[in-house]
Amino acid sequence: MENITKTYNYGGVDWICETWIGASSMGIAHGENPIKFALPLLLLQISVVSLFSMFFQFLLRPFGKFAFLSQILAGICLGPSIIGRNKQYMSTFFYTRSMYIIESFEAICFLFICYVTTCQIDTHMIKRVGRLAFINGIVLFLVPFLWGQFTAVLISKRLGGRPAGVPPAEFHHVAIVQSTMFFQVVYGVLSNLKMLNTEPGRLALASMMVHDCLSWCFFMLNIALKHNTHLADKNHAYYLSAAQMLMIVMIVYVFRPIMEWMMKRTPEGHSLKASYLTVICVLLFISSLWSEFVGLPYFFGAVALGLATPKRPPLGTGLSEKMGCFIWYFLMPCYIIGIGYNMDLSLFSLGDFIRYEILFGMVRFAKVVAVALPSLYYNVPLWHAILVGFIVNIQGIYDVQIYKQNFNYRKISKKTFGAMVLSAMINSTILIVVVKKVYQTMSKRNPYKRRTVQHCRIEAPLRILTCFRQREAVRPVLDLVELSRPAIGSPLSVFALNLEELNNHSLPLLIHHTQEISPFVVPSPRDQIVKAFHNYEKTNPETVLIECFTAVAPRKTMHEDVCTIAFDQETDLVVLTLDAGMESWERLLCRNLLQTCPCSVALFIDRGRLPDFRFVPIKKLCITICAVFLGGPDDREMLAYATRLANHPSVELHVFRLLDQNGASPLRDMVERNHDMRVINVFRKENSENNIIFREVRIEEAVELMELLRKEGDDFDVMMVGIRHEENLLMLEGLSEWSKMKELGELGDLLISKDLQLSVSVLALHQ
């Protein structure tokens, strides 16, 4: 069938009419060109764009992950800037009907992106952010906007004028668009950089969340004012405003309860049913359609529904896993095609681009200043404040889509659109690299002195950071705190850190619990943990000081919060309480702490041997602890901590010093042997009259060591060992080959292994 295309002009608008030939073809065998049909062409376009995008990702892989850069480069290559200069290619690949279909898929893609990213945002975060985040958000909203307008006037009148062919209204509108920022973009970038739970990351996210709330309020007010100004029928304007409010009420009080009902009907640990996911998609389309009907952009409905979506699994982050593949691998290529088709870099000259960049650069500088000055006033370190300023300037898919919306509504020209997208691509790539390098440099914290138990003076207060993941671990943590507290002298300083995985929140949190829990409020599990520590502190006010924290972070970066508190509070020891059957990510947490922690680390495997000191009188208890000393810095640290524990009136300490058959230290390093000998001599001299039993045991090979531990192990409540030992020791030979938890070291892993079948609790230390 011959394809007949006619163009009509009606009301000053060109209307294109084409003969409908169907969505799919019969194939080449029937004499039809498949590319002339919508479906084959769409599949071809998605395939080509995906190949180009993967090609650029492959080229950029040595420099890091630059998904935004590779996507925009693919769009530019396929658009009129490069390959699209071939008219035959453009008429085949980008003819009118295909672009209508592509733009429809592009809008659907952005619709889903808006919803999936926004539904991960915890709206309660606004209540939890500090005063600095509120001030930063307000200043970020005002200063770049005002500074951008001033810069636009300055360029127009003093610096050679605007880019050619750009009217004043458009140039000022560009300044307004450039001053906007999107929380979702920064969230995605920080997630990829593993900076979500860092101090600069948290401050940037909280500040931009406040900024986004103000931006949406201003946008809604602007829409309402335009309706009242431009609509002749004032009643119609009121009806539109009422319909907008009704949409928000409907989303909050009808759509949200529907999703909460779905969540209650889904068993814990199970994913969302396919039927429920379909209902959520229908609610999303209804919200977006309603937005279009009442004069709002279609993506406003998606954002509103995303904010109203419950954040607990299986919703919230669970929806991202369900929809992610469809969005990023099927719809995103359509989005890239739509952007690339409208980008023609040949439309503007170098001089025009420089004028645009002066405006963009001044707005970005205003954002840095708007964040840095209040942060410095609140004593945020200089480089942290500057880093937050860089983070809020990162742009991405959201920004490009807003440019596209302004282009569709003819607020900006094709030249301006191309300049803005190109600038966003270059700016974001540079800033991501700068942010990553600066933070890596800043994060290499070196304590100004050795923070260990061994080098902490006996009369000085010991500072311990206790970390745990479950509420059940609170009792063994308090037991260890009780054993560590001194009978007399300076009080023990304890920092209790409750580690929670980032799944119910979209934002990482580091909460410092400073307020008392009200007795009239039903406490949450988090509050119950805090209350338990505060109650213990009240019963021992002269010997223990406790501060409580909660860290909500991704698994891969959870150690960052631990290291931050350890560094800021100058702790001597970090104690991580674990179960014997550690999961893979818990082992990763242990490895990260052992590598990066600025003080000593102890891994505590509780087997339930310690009594609950809250209910049993101390005078009636006898806790037997065994310290196995082989030699090396970790064993010296272990012995120093064991000496502290021995000062408790209920503790009876046994020290096993392992020697070779000749009665000498098994270590070959003479420097370490001398250090060990000096520490042992001081220990025996200072504790000769204390309740400490010291034994020297001669061991030749690993079998004899296993027999010793199997025979003696269950006689004790806790066994203490060092994690690292000199390599190729005869008495440890072969143990590392069978080790399942190398994070505990050879001895620690042996004590919890099924071969020995011991029930003793294990405390493994790393200096």
C-alpha positions in Angstrom: 0.0 0.0 0.0 1.4 3.4 -0.9 2.1 5.6 2.0 0.4 8.9 1.5 1.3 11.8 3.8 -0.6 15.1 3.7 0.0 18.3 5.8 -2.8 20.7 6.7 -2.6 24.0 8.5 -5.4 24.6 11.0 -5.3 27.4 13.6 -1.7 28.2 12.8 -0.7 24.6 13.6 0.6 22.0 11.0 -1.3 18.7 11.1 0.2 15.7 9.5 -2.1 12.9 8.2 -0.7 9.6 7.2 -2.4 6.4 5.9 -2.5 3.7 8.6 -0.6 0.7 7.4 -0.5 -1.3 10.6 2.0 -1.7 13.4 3.9 -4.8 12.2 4.8 -6.0 8.7 4.4 -9.4 6.9 8.2 -9.4 6.3 10.7 -9.1 3.5 9.4 -12.3 2.0 6.1 -10.6 1.2 7.8 -7.6 -0.4 7.3 -5.2 2.6 10.0 -3.1 4.2 9.8 -3.8 7.9 11.3 -0.4 8.8 8.2 1.3 7.4 6.2 -0.2 10.2 6.1 1.0 13.8 7.0 -2.1 15.8 10.0 -3.4 13.8 11.4 0.2 13.6 11.0 0.6 17.4 12.8 -2.7 18.1 15.6 -1.7 15.7 16.0 1.7 17.4 16.1 0.2 20.9 18.7 -2.3 19.7 20.9 0.2 18.1 20.7 2.7 21.0 21.5 -0.1 23.5 24.5 -1.2 21.4 25.9 2.4 21.2 25.3 3.0 25.0 27.1 -0.3 25.9 29.9 0.6 23.6 30.5 3.9 25.4 30.1 2.3 28.8 32.9 -0.2 27.7 35.1 2.7 26.6 34.5 4.6 29.9 34.8 1.6 32.2 38.5 2.3 33.2 37.5 5.7 34.4 34.4 4.6 36.5 30.7 4.3 36.0 29.3 7.1 33.9 25.8 5.8 32.9 24.4 9.3 32.2 27.4 10.3 30.0 27.3 7.0 28.0 23.5 7.4 27.4 23.7 11.0 26.3 26.7 10.2 24.0 24.7 7.4 22.4 21.8 9.8 21.8 24.1 12.5 20.3 25.7 10.0 18.0 22.4 8.8 16.6 20.9 12.3 16.4 21.4 15.0 13.8 24.7 16.1 15.3 26.7 13.1 13.9 25.1 10.2 12.1 21.9 12.1 11.6 23.6 14.5 9.1 22.8 11.8 6.5 19.4 12.8 5.2 18.6 9.2 4.0 19.3 7.9 7.5 17.1 10.6 9.2 14.2 9.9 6.8 14.4 6.2 7.5 15.3 6.1 11.2 13.5 9.3 12.4 10.5 9.8 10.3 7.4 11.6 11.7 5.3 8.6 12.8 8.3 6.9 14.5 9.1 10.0 16.5 5.5 10.3 17.9 5.8 6.7 19.1 9.3 7.3 20.6 8.2 10.4 22.4 5.3 8.5 23.9 7.6 5.8 25.2 10.0 8.5 26.4 7.2 10.1 28.5 6.2 6.7 29.9 9.9 6.0 30.8 10.2 9.3 32.7 6.9 8.6 34.3 8.2 5.3 35.8 11.5 6.8 36.7 9.8 9.6 38.6 7.7 7.1 40.5 10.3 4.4 41.2 12.9 6.9 42.5 10.5 9.0 44.5 8.8 6.1 46.2 12.1 5.4 47.9 12.2 8.8 49.6 11.4 8.7 53.2 9.2 11.8 53.8 9.9 11.6 57.5 13.5 12.6 56.8 12.4 16.2 56.7 11.5 16.0 60.4 14.8 14.4 61.3 17.2 16.7 59.5 18.9 19.4 61.5 18.6 23.1 61.3 21.6 23.3 59.0 19.8 21.2 56.3 16.7 23.5 56.5 18.8 26.6 56.2 20.8 25.1 53.3 17.5 24.1 51.5 16.1 27.6 51.8 19.3 29.3 50.7 19.7 26.8 47.8 16.2 27.8 46.7 16.7 31.5 46.8 20.3 32.4 46.0 20.9 30.5 42.7 17.5 31.9 41.4 18.3 35.5 42.2 22.0 35.2 41.2 21.0 33.6 37.9 18.7 36.5 37.0 21.4 39.0 37.8 23.9 37.1 35.7 21.5 36.9 32.8 21.1 40.7 32.9 24.9 41.2 33.2 25.7 39.0 30.2 23.0 40.6 28.1 24.1 44.2 28.8 27.8 44.1 29.7 29.5 40.9 28.3 28.8 41.0 24.6 25.1 40.1 24.6 23.1 36.9 24.6 23.7 34.0 22.2 22.6 34.8 18.7 18.8 34.5 18.2 18.0 34.0 21.8 15.4 36.5 23.1 15.7 38.0 26.6 12.8 36.1 28.0 14.3 32.8 26.9 17.7 33.6 28.4 16.2 34.6 31.7 14.1 31.4 31.7 17.3 29.4 31.1 18.7 30.9 34.3 15.6 29.8 36.2 15.7 26.2 34.9 19.4 26.0 35.7 18.8 27.0 39.3 16.6 24.0 39.9 17.9 20.7 41.4 16.6 17.3 41.8 17.0 15.1 44.9 16.6 11.9 42.9 19.7 12.6 40.7 22.0 13.1 43.6 20.6 10.1 45.4 21.4 7.9 42.4 25.0 9.3 42.0 25.8 9.0 45.7 24.4 5.4 45.7 26.8 4.5 42.9 29.7 6.2 44.6 28.8 4.5 47.9 28.6 7.8 49.6 25.0 7.7 50.8 25.9 7.4 54.5 28.8 9.7 54.5 28.7 13.1 56.3 28.8 15.2 53.0 26.3 12.8 51.4 23.8 13.0 54.2 24.0 16.8 54.4 23.6 17.2 50.6 20.6 14.8 50.5 18.8 16.5 53.4 19.4 20.0 52.0 18.2 19.1 48.5 15.1 17.4 50.0 14.1 20.7 51.7 14.9 22.5 48.4 12.7 20.2 46.4 9.8 20.7 48.8 10.1 24.5 48.4 10.4 24.1 44.6 7.2 22.0 44.4 5.3 24.5 46.6 6.5 27.4 44.4 5.6 25.5 41.2 2.0 24.8 42.4 1.6 28.4 43.5 2.9 29.6 40.1 0.4 27.3 38.3 -2.5 28.6 40.4 -1.6 32.2 39.7 -1.3 31.6 35.9 -4.8 30.0 35.9 -6.2 33.0 37.7 -4.5 35.4 35.4 -4.9 33.8 32.0 -8.3 32.2 32.3 -11.2 34.5 31.5 -13.6 32.4 33.6 -12.5 32.7 37.2 -14.8 29.9 38.2 -12.9 27.6 35.8 -9.7 28.5 37.5 -11.2 27.7 40.9 -12.4 24.4 39.6 -8.9 23.5 38.3 -7.4 24.4 41.7 -10.0 22.3 43.5 -9.4 19.4 41.1 -5.7 19.6 41.9 -6.3 19.5 45.6 -8.8 16.7 45.1 -6.1 14.7 43.2 -3.6 15.0 46.2 -6.4 14.1 48.7 -7.3 11.1 46.5 -3.7 9.9 46.3 -3.1 10.2 50.1 -6.4 8.9 51.4 -7.5 6.4 48.7 -4.4 5.2 46.8 -2.1 5.0 49.8 -4.5 2.8 51.8 -4.9 0.5 48.8 -1.1 0.0 48.8 -1.0 -0.4 52.5 -3.6 -3.2 52.2 -1.5 -4.9 49.5 1.5 -4.7 51.8 -0.4 -6.3 54.7 -1.6 -9.1 52.5 2.0 -9.9 51.4 3.8 -12.2 53.8 7.1 -10.9 55.3 10.1 -11.7 53.2 8.0 -12.3 50.0 7.9 -10.1 47.0 4.9 -8.3 45.6 2.4 -10.3 43.6 2.1 -9.6 39.9 -1.6 -8.6 40.3 -0.6 -6.0 43.0 2.1 -4.6 40.8 -0.5 -4.3 38.0 -2.8 -2.3 40.3 0.1 0.0 41.3 0.8 0.7 37.6 -2.9 1.5 37.0 -2.8 3.9 40.0 0.3 5.5 38.5 -1.4 6.1 35.1 -4.5 7.4 36.8 -2.5 9.9 38.8 -0.6 11.1 35.8 -3.7 11.4 33.6 -5.4 13.3 36.3 -2.4 15.7 36.4 -2.7 16.4 32.7 -6.5 17.0 33.0 -6.0 19.7 35.8 -3.2 21.6 34.1 -0.2 20.0 35.8 2.7 18.2 34.1 2.0 14.4 33.8 5.0 13.6 36.0 3.6 15.5 39.0 1.1 12.7 39.6 3.9 10.2 39.5 5.9 12.2 42.1 2.9 12.7 44.4 2.0 9.0 44.2 5.7 8.1 44.9 5.8 10.2 48.0 2.6 8.6 49.2 3.8 5.1 48.7 4.6 3.2 52.0 8.4 2.9 52.3 8.4 -0.5 54.0 9.1 -3.7 52.0 7.8 -5.0 49.7 7.0 -1.5 48.5 9.5 1.3 48.4 12.8 -0.2 47.4 11.1 -3.4 46.4 9.3 -1.7 43.5 12.7 -0.6 42.1 13.7 -4.2 41.9 10.5 -5.2 40.2 10.3 -2.4 37.6 14.0 -1.7 37.2 14.8 -4.0 34.3 11.8 -2.9 32.3 12.6 0.8 32.9 16.4 0.8 32.4 16.7 -1.7 29.6 13.6 -1.3 27.5 12.2 2.2 28.1 15.5 4.1 28.6 16.7 3.6 25.0 13.5 5.3 23.8 14.3 8.1 26.2 17.8 8.4 24.8 16.5 8.5 21.2 14.1 11.3 22.0 16.8 13.4 23.6 19.3 12.7 20.8 16.8 13.5 18.0 16.4 17.0 19.4 20.1 17.7 19.9 21.9 19.5 17.0 25.3 20.8 18.1 25.8 22.6 14.8 23.1 25.1 15.7 25.3 27.1 18.1 28.8 28.4 17.7 31.7 28.3 20.3 30.9 31.9 21.3 27.3 31.1 22.0 28.3 28.0 24.0 30.8 30.2 26.1 28.0 32.7 26.8 25.7 29.8 27.9 28.5 28.4 30.0 29.2 31.7 31.8 25.5 31.8 32.8 25.6 28.1 33.9 28.9 28.4 35.7 27.7 31.4 37.7 24.5 29.6 38.8 26.6 26.6 39.8 29.0 28.8 41.7 26.0 30.3 43.5 24.9 26.8 44.6 28.3 26.1 46.0 28.3 29.4 48.0 24.7 28.9 49.1 25.6 25.5 50.7 29.2 26.3 51.9 28.6 29.5 53.8 25.8 28.2 56.2 27.8 25.0 56.6 30.9 26.8 57.6 28.9 28.9 60.0 27.8 25.7 61.7 31.4 24.5 62.0 31.3 22.0 59.1 34.9 21.4 57.9 35.8 23.5 54.8 36.3 20.6 52.4 33.1 18.9 53.6 31.2 22.1 52.8 32.8 22.5 49.4 32.2 18.8 48.6 28.5 19.3 49.5 28.4 22.2 47.0 29.9 20.0 44.3 27.3 17.3 45.0 24.3 19.5 44.7 25.6 20.7 41.3 25.5 17.2 39.8 22.9 16.8 37.0 21.3 13.8 35.4 18.2 12.4 33.7 15.7 14.5 35.6 17.4 17.7 34.6 17.5 16.7 30.9 13.8 15.8 31.0 12.9 19.2 32.4 14.9 20.8 29.6 12.9 18.6 27.2 9.6 19.7 28.7 10.6 23.3 28.4 11.6 22.7 24.8 8.2 20.9 24.1 6.3 23.9 25.6 8.5 26.2 23.5 10.0 27.9 26.5 13.5 27.3 25.0 14.8 26.9 21.5 16.5 23.8 20.0 19.8 25.6 20.2 19.4 26.3 23.9 18.2 22.8 24.6 21.4 21.3 22.9 23.6 23.7 24.9 22.0 22.8 28.2 22.2 19.0 27.6 25.8 19.2 26.5 26.7 21.4 29.5 24.9 19.0 31.9 26.8 16.0 30.5 30.2 17.6 30.7 29.6 19.2 34.1 28.2 16.1 35.7 31.1 13.9 34.5 33.7 16.3 35.8 31.9 16.8 39.1 31.4 13.0 39.7 35.2 12.4 39.2 36.1 15.4 41.5 33.6 14.3 44.2 35.0 10.8 44.2 38.6 11.8 44.3 38.1 14.5 47.0 36.2 12.2 49.2 38.7 9.4 48.9 41.4 11.8 49.9 39.3 13.1 52.9 38.3 9.6 54.0 41.9 8.6 54.6 41.8 9.5 58.2 44.9 8.9 60.3 44.4 9.2 64.1 47.0 11.6 65.6 47.9 9.0 68.2 47.6 5.2 68.6 44.0 4.4 69.7 44.4 0.9 71.3 43.7 -0.7 74.6 47.4 -1.5 75.1 48.4 2.2 74.8 45.6 3.5 76.9 46.8 4.4 80.4 45.4 2.3 83.2 44.1 5.4 85.0 42.6 6.9 81.8 39.0 6.1 80.9 38.6 3.3 78.3 36.5 4.4 75.3 34.6 1.6 73.6 32.3 1.6 70.6 29.9 -1.4 70.7 28.2 -2.3 67.5 25.3 -4.8 67.0 22.6 -5.6 64.4 19.8 -7.2 66.4 17.8 -6.4 69.5 18.8 -9.8 70.9 22.5 -8.7 70.9 21.8 -5.9 73.5 22.1 -8.3 76.5 25.6 -9.7 75.5 26.7 -6.2 74.7 25.6 -5.0 78.2 27.4 -8.0 79.7 30.6 -7.1 78.0 30.2 -3.5 79.1 29.7 -4.7 82.7 32.9 -6.8 82.6 34.8 -3.8 81.1 33.7 -1.2 83.6 36.3 -0.3 86.3 35.7 -0.8 90.0 37.3 2.6 90.8 38.8 5.4 88.8 37.7 7.1 85.6 34.3 6.0 84.2 34.1 3.7 81.2 32.9 5.6 78.1 30.6 3.5 75.9 29.1 4.4 72.5 26.4 2.0 71.5 25.7 1.8 67.8 22.6 0.0 66.5 23.3 -1.0 62.9 20.2 -1.2 60.6 20.3 -2.2 56.9 19.0 0.4 54.5 15.8 -1.2 53.3 12.9 0.7 55.0 14.5 4.0 54.3 15.6 5.7 51.1 18.1 7.8 53.0 21.0 6.7 55.1 20.7 8.0 58.7 23.1 8.4 61.6 20.9 9.3 64.6 22.3 10.4 67.9 19.8 9.6 70.6 20.1 12.4 73.1 16.5 12.7 74.4 14.9 10.5 77.1 12.2 8.1 75.9 8.8 9.3 77.1 7.1 6.7 79.4 3.7 7.7 77.8 4.7 6.7 74.3 4.7 3.1 73.0 8.5 2.6 72.3 9.6 1.4 68.9 12.2 -1.4 68.7 14.9 1.3 68.2 13.6 3.1 71.3 13.6 -0.1 73.4 17.3 -0.6 72.6 18.1 3.0 73.7 16.1 2.6 76.8 18.0 -0.6 77.8 21.3 1.2 77.6 20.0 4.3 79.5 18.6 2.1 82.3 22.0 0.4 82.6 23.7 3.8 82.8 21.4 4.9 85.6 22.3 1.9 87.7 26.0 2.6 87.3 26.2 6.4 87.1 29.7 6.6 88.6 31.5 4.0 86.5 29.8 4.1 83.1 28.8 6.8 80.6 26.8 5.8 77.6 25.8 7.5 74.4 23.5 5.8 71.9 23.5 6.0 68.1 21.5 4.3 65.3 23.1 4.0 61.8 20.8 3.1 58.8 23.1 2.4 55.9 23.6 0.1 52.9 25.4 -3.2 53.6 28.5 -2.3 51.5 29.1 1.0 53.3 27.9 0.3 56.8 31.5 0.3 58.1 31.8 4.0 57.2 29.4 5.0 60.1 31.4 2.8 62.5 34.7 4.4 61.4 33.2 7.9 61.6 32.0 7.5 65.2 35.2 5.8 66.2 37.3 8.6 64.7 35.2 11.5 66.0 34.8 10.0 69.5 38.5 8.9 69.7 37.6 5.4 70.8 40.2 2.9 71.8 38.2 -0.2 70.9 35.4 -1.2 68.5 33.4 -4.3 69.6 31.2 -5.9 66.9 28.8 -8.5 68.3 28.0 -11.3 65.8 26.4 -14.7 65.6 28.4 -17.8 65.0 26.7 -18.3 61.6 27.7 -15.0 60.0 26.2 -14.1 56.6 28.4 -13.0 53.7 27.7 -9.3 54.1 28.5 -9.5 57.8 31.8 -11.0 57.0 32.3 -8.1 54.5 31.5 -5.7 57.3 34.1 -7.4 59.5 36.8 -7.2 56.7 36.1 -3.5 56.1 36.3 -2.7 59.8 39.6 -4.6 60.2 41.1 -2.7 57.2 39.8 0.8 57.8 38.9 1.3 61.5 41.1 4.0 63.2 41.4 2.0 66.4 41.5 -1.6 67.6 38.6 -4.0 66.7 37.1 -6.9 68.6 34.8 -9.4 67.1 32.5 -10.9 69.8 30.8 -14.3 69.1 28.2 -14.8 71.8 27.3 -18.4 72.8 25.0 -17.5 75.7 27.6 -18.4 78.4 27.6 -14.9 80.1 24.9 -14.4 82.8 22.5 -11.4 82.7 24.1 -9.0 85.2 20.8 -7.1 85.5 19.1 -9.9 87.4 22.0 -11.7 89.2 24.0 -10.2 92.1 27.6 -9.6 91.1 29.0 -11.1 94.3 27.4 -14.4 93.6 28.9 -14.7 90.1 32.2 -16.2 88.8 33.0 -15.5 85.2 36.0 -17.5 83.9 37.9 -16.0 81.0 40.8 -17.6 79.2 43.3 -15.5 77.1 45.3 -17.6 74.7 48.6 -15.8 74.1 50.6 -16.9 71.0 52.5 -13.7 70.2 52.3 -10.6 68.0 50.6 -7.2 68.2 47.0 -8.6 68.2 47.8 -11.0 71.1 49.4 -8.1 73.1 46.2 -6.1 72.5 44.1 -9.0 73.6 46.2 -9.4 76.8 45.8 -5.7 77.6 42.0 -5.9 77.3 42.0 -9.2 79.3 43.9 -7.4 82.1 41.2 -4.7 82.1 38.5 -7.4 82.4 40.4 -9.1 85.2 39.8 -6.1 87.4 36.1 -6.9 87.6 35.2 -8.6 90.9 33.4 -11.5 89.2 36.1 -12.3 86.7 38.7 -15.1 87.1 41.3 -14.8 84.3 43.4 -17.7 83.0 46.2 -16.9 80.6 47.6 -19.7 78.4 51.0 -18.7 76.9 51.7 -21.1 74.0 55.4 -22.0 73.5 57.2 -24.4 71.3 58.8 -27.7 72.4 62.0 -25.8 73.5 60.0 -23.5 75.8 60.6 -20.5 73.6 58.3 -18.2 71.7 57.2 -19.8 68.4 57.7 -16.4 66.5 60.7 -16.0 64.3 60.6 -12.2 64.2 63.0 -11.2 67.0 61.5 -7.7 67.3 58.1 -9.1 68.0 59.5 -11.7 70.4 61.2 -8.9 72.4 57.9 -7.0 72.5 56.1 -10.1 73.7 58.6 -10.9 76.4 58.5 -7.3 77.8 54.7 -7.3 77.9 54.5 -10.8 79.5 57.1 -9.8 82.2 55.2 -6.6 83.0 51.9 -8.5 83.1 53.2 -11.1 85.5 54.8 -8.6 87.7 51.8 -6.3 88.0 49.3 -9.1 88.4 51.2 -11.5 90.7 48.7 -10.9 93.6 45.5 -10.7 91.5 43.0 -13.5 90.8 44.9 -14.5 87.6 46.2 -18.0 86.7 49.1 -17.9 84.3 50.1 -21.2 82.5 52.8 -21.9 79.9 51.8 -24.7 77.5 54.2 -26.3 75.1 52.7 -27.0 71.7 54.5 -28.6 68.7 51.9 -28.8 66.0 48.2 -28.0 65.3 46.9 -31.4 66.5 48.2 -30.7 70.0 46.7 -27.2 70.0 43.3 -28.6 69.0 43.4 -31.2 71.7 44.3 -28.5 74.3 41.3 -26.3 73.2 38.9 -29.3 73.0 39.9 -30.3 76.5 40.0 -26.9 78.2 37.6 -24.9 76.1 34.2 -25.6 77.8 35.7 -24.9 81.2 35.5 -21.2 80.4 32.8 -18.7 79.7 34.8 -16.6 77.3 38.0 -17.3 75.3 40.1 -14.4 74.0 42.5 -14.7 71.1 44.3 -12.5 68.7 43.3 -12.4 65.0 46.6 -12.0 63.1 49.6 -14.2 63.7 52.9 -14.7 62.1 52.7 -16.8 58.9 53.8 -20.4 58.7 53.8 -21.1 62.4 54.2 -24.8 63.0 51.5 -25.0 65.6 49.0 -23.3 63.3 50.0 -25.2 60.2 47.1 -26.4 58.1 44.4 -24.5 60.1 44.0 -21.7 57.6 43.3 -24.2 54.8 40.1 -25.4 56.7 39.1 -22.0 58.0 35.6 -20.9 57.2 35.7 -17.5 58.9 39.1 -16.1 58.3 38.0 -12.7 59.8 38.4 -14.3 63.2 41.9 -15.6 62.5 43.0 -19.2 62.8 42.4 -19.6 66.5 39.1 -17.8 66.6 37.7 -19.8 63.7 38.9 -23.0 65.3 37.1 -22.2 68.6 33.7 -21.8 66.8 34.2 -24.7 64.4 32.1 -27.8 64.5 35.3 -29.9 64.9 35.8 -28.9 68.5 32.1 -28.6 69.3 32.7 -26.0 72.0 30.0 -23.7 73.5 32.4 -21.0 74.8 31.9 -17.4 73.7 34.8 -16.0 71.6 36.4 -12.6 71.7 38.9 -12.1 68.8 41.0 -8.9 68.8 42.8 -7.0 66.1 45.2 -4.1 67.0 
